[in-house]
Amino acid sequence: MAGFRYYRLERCADLGDRALTDEVPDYHPCYVDLEFGDGEHRFQLKLKQIAELQTLCKAGIAEIRARLLSDNWFAEDCIEAVRLGLIGGGMEGPAAKKMIANYCDLWPLEKWHSHAMAIVLACVHGYLPPNPPPSSEDEKKT
């Protein structure tokens, strides 16, 4: 990451309160790849999609997250999070709307809820996919 420098607040007698560091922050990606409809798709809520989700759900992203984690969520919380996640993940708006329309009545709400939770939690907290299990060839090397 040549050319990028990150500021990190730390106490350093020589540099004062702000020290310039070359360390890259340990962030996790804010997207998740999930099976949906015709195959696997990337879902991500970028700032534009977060703003639209908040408007449609009449709540801030933290409240939407809290509702999804509780039993107080609305169908719109789930369906709009999935639709906007598809758009943020790179799908065109009309294609995402059509995909939602095609699968909306085929899935039980619990399935929409689990996808919405994964998408919103990746947005808020980041998502680090689990390491794949070692293959039999990898085990032979050790």
Secondary structure, DSSP 8 states (H G I E B T S, - for coil): -TT--EEEEEEETTTEEEEEE--------SEEEEEETTEEEEEE--HHHHHHHHHHHTS-HHHHHHHHHTT---HHHHHHHHHHHHHHTT--HHHHHHHHHHHTTTS-HHHHHHHHHHHHHHHHH----------HHHHHH-
